[in-house]
């Protein structure tokens, strides 16, 4: 049904990266695919514990996730990543090492994310309680040429995942 590849969801906090990645994971598993989901929050607890949120530490986190994806993909597993991964340079370095990496940009205007701030993170970041918060006190560099862009403020997550699947099929990664 498939060969190993990586789908990397990037975007600001609250754009739906985890939800979309889980929807994609569930659909692929239902078809019998071997899939592993690397969620940014979980990776920080297990693989990148001890890293902070400086540019260097965030890049190291992306590098570690990328290494795991490279191994999984090489062994025929679909790796799905849901991580802010804010810096373009780090994402580009990972792409250079992983054949068949599909980058998905979860795009949403900052004012919409602040308005829909379910976890209260943007409120805390704007109040200065959270330092190095992507999009507020730290930059987020959107991809210049994402393979798929999901407009989280107007597309349903299901529509976005369907577009990701279409892209994977058009690249010959899924049959």
C-alpha positions in Angstrom: 0.0 0.0 0.0 2.8 2.4 0.8 6.5 3.0 1.2 8.0 4.9 4.1 7.6 8.6 4.0 7.1 11.6 6.4 4.2 14.1 6.7 5.3 17.1 8.7 2.6 19.4 10.0 4.0 22.8 10.9 2.2 26.0 12.2 1.5 28.1 15.2 0.0 26.8 18.4 -3.7 26.2 18.1 -3.9 25.7 14.3 -5.0 22.1 14.5 -1.7 20.3 13.8 -2.3 17.5 16.3 -6.0 17.0 15.3 -5.2 16.8 11.6 -2.3 14.5 12.2 -4.4 12.2 14.3 -7.1 12.2 11.6 -4.6 11.3 9.0 -3.1 8.6 11.2 -6.5 7.0 11.9 -7.4 6.9 8.3 -4.0 5.4 7.3 -4.2 2.8 10.1 -7.7 1.8 9.0 -6.2 1.0 5.6 -3.6 -1.2 7.2 -0.6 1.2 7.0 2.2 1.2 9.5 2.1 4.7 11.0 3.8 6.5 13.9 2.7 9.9 15.1 5.3 12.2 16.7 3.4 14.9 18.4 5.5 17.9 19.5 4.2 18.0 23.0 4.9 14.3 23.5 8.3 14.4 21.9 9.3 17.2 24.3 8.4 15.0 27.3 10.2 11.9 26.0 12.9 12.6 23.3 13.7 16.2 23.9 13.3 16.5 27.7 15.6 19.2 29.0 15.6 21.3 25.9 14.3 24.8 26.3 12.8 27.2 23.8 15.8 29.1 22.6 16.4 29.0 18.8 19.2 26.5 19.3 17.1 24.2 21.5 14.1 24.4 19.1 16.3 23.6 16.2 17.8 20.6 18.1 14.3 19.4 18.8 13.4 19.5 15.1 16.7 17.7 14.3 15.9 14.9 16.7 12.3 14.5 15.4 13.8 14.5 11.9 16.2 11.8 12.7 13.5 9.5 14.1 11.4 10.2 11.0 14.4 9.4 8.8 14.7 6.0 10.5 11.0 5.2 10.4 10.7 6.2 6.8 13.7 4.1 5.8 12.0 1.1 7.3 8.7 1.5 5.5 6.8 3.3 8.2 4.8 6.4 7.6 6.0 9.1 10.1 3.6 11.9 10.9 4.9 14.9 12.8 2.8 17.6 14.5 5.2 20.2 15.7 5.4 24.0 15.5 9.0 23.8 14.2 9.1 27.5 13.9 12.4 28.1 12.0 12.5 27.5 8.2 16.2 26.7 8.2 15.8 23.7 10.6 12.8 22.4 8.6 14.9 22.7 5.4 17.8 20.7 6.9 15.4 17.9 7.9 13.9 17.9 4.4 17.3 17.5 2.9 17.8 14.2 4.9 14.4 12.6 4.4 13.4 11.5 1.0 9.6 11.8 0.5 9.0 14.4 3.2 5.7 16.2 2.6 5.4 19.5 4.4 2.0 20.7 5.5 1.6 24.3 6.6 -1.3 24.8 9.0 -2.0 28.5 8.3 -4.1 30.8 10.4 -4.0 34.5 11.1 -2.6 35.3 14.5 -5.6 37.4 15.5 -7.9 34.4 14.9 -5.6 32.2 17.1 -5.7 34.8 19.8 -9.4 35.1 19.6 -9.9 31.3 19.7 -7.3 30.7 22.4 -8.8 27.5 24.0 -5.7 26.7 26.2 -5.1 30.3 27.2 -1.5 30.2 25.9 -1.7 33.3 23.8 -3.3 35.3 26.6 -0.4 34.2 28.9 2.2 34.9 26.2 0.8 38.4 25.5 0.9 39.0 29.3 4.6 38.1 29.3 4.1 34.9 31.3 5.4 32.6 28.6 8.7 33.6 27.1 9.8 32.6 23.5 6.3 31.9 22.4 6.1 31.4 18.6 4.2 34.2 16.9 4.2 36.5 19.9 7.7 36.9 21.5 9.5 34.6 19.1 9.2 34.4 15.3 7.4 31.7 13.3 8.8 31.4 9.8 6.1 29.9 7.5 7.2 27.6 4.7 7.9 29.3 1.4 6.7 26.3 -0.6 4.7 23.9 1.5 3.5 20.9 -0.3 0.0 21.4 1.2 -1.4 24.5 3.0 -4.4 24.0 5.2 -6.2 27.3 6.0 -7.2 26.4 9.5 -9.5 29.4 9.8 -11.7 28.4 6.8 -11.0 24.8 5.8 -12.5 22.0 7.9 -9.8 19.7 9.3 -11.3 16.9 7.3 -11.0 18.9 4.1 -7.4 19.6 4.9 -6.6 15.9 5.6 -8.3 15.0 2.3 -6.0 17.4 0.5 -3.0 15.8 2.2 -4.1 12.4 1.1 -4.6 13.6 -2.4 -1.0 15.0 -2.4 0.4 11.7 -1.1 -1.5 9.8 -3.8 -0.3 12.3 -6.5 3.3 11.7 -5.4 2.9 8.0 -5.6 3.4 7.6 -1.8 -0.1 6.0 -1.3 -2.0 3.8 -3.7 
